[in-house]
């Protein structure tokens, strides 16, 4: 039986694995590295997070994004130079190769609770047992689409998560729904790729982060508006640097903050790529849609009550992500029903452990417990440290793995890497 299984190999899963490895915690990690970033973010995208807030975390800070860029000859600044998507994904892959050699790229298709632990079924049919499981699954299960559009066929409606290549829509009429960073990034890239794109948002105006200042700031400004990985200001500084304290805020206050703080906004660098280039329909809410003459007709209602219909070849809902445990179909029904949830999210202890002993959630699924920072890569460092401390303490009470267990684990990792390399050769 494994001591710990990590499910997911994005920034959170890789950070936790690096911490476990550093502290000698026996573990296995499953998943395709940086998969959401590689396959589900639009090519050409720039990260809204500054360079210093876009790290993947090992305990001693040996391999930061800054160091990776220096090694690769990539222009970098802690702030002021946007991080390219391809730079971040390459960094994540390099981090995995250098810091997490235990990575097994097979997917976990089913997870169930058994006596003294959990059963994991992998995509090739192999079944493993683990005493503890850390779910670092990111956003991949939680795409949110307005309910009055959700039943449209995929030919006419999709989520922004489904589009890594905006070029596929060149020459097509596309409506992007949303007023946040994903919507603005995608609209700009679709326009650049030759699509006839319109951006529809409920807000009356679009918001953008301010460009980083180059002038020295006074002591008062540094105190009153401190910089943080989530932007300037005391509140953002608190969310970024005190997730443990956030956990002890009253429940209703935590939920309100997560719903309202750090609302929809685009990066400063996307402003000139949207305004004056992409047609905007602001102050409009979708009421429904129907298919007419092989197009989709979208009905919109404005803030003044008037109605307008527009036609397109396709609608992309860049409407964000909403955690709902019911969407985690790879969890057995019994396991899902055993979890204590609040507004669809798991209720977590101060160590990220759910109400099911031995099952941990990190990333966006932990936002209601630890704050808005859990929606960003920045939160991975705190999560990795907390989970590691908790599991190190718990392992003191577990029997040590046998030599046979260790040998089996090594063989499986080697076999997985050989399979991946064989697949690469066959596809090349």
FENQUITA-V948072 format. One record per helix or strand of 3 or more residues. SS is the DSSP state (H for helix, E for strand). FROM is the first residue (numbers start at 0). TO is the last residue. If there is no record, write none. Layout:
BEGIN
SS_FROM_TO ; SS_FROM_TO
END
This chain:
BEGIN
E_1_6 ; H_10_21 ; E_27_29 ; H_34_39 ; H_50_52 ; H_64_71 ; H_84_98 ; E_107_113 ; E_116_121 ; E_126_134 ; E_156_158 ; H_159_161 ; H_165_168 ; E_172_176 ; H_180_191 ; E_195_200 ; H_218_223 ; H_233_240 ; H_242_246 ; H_250_259 ; H_267_273 ; E_278_281 ; E_283_291 ; E_294_301 ; E_306_311 ; E_313_316 ; H_324_326 ; H_332_337 ; E_358_360 ; H_362_369 ; H_371_374 ; H_376_394 ; H_402_426
END
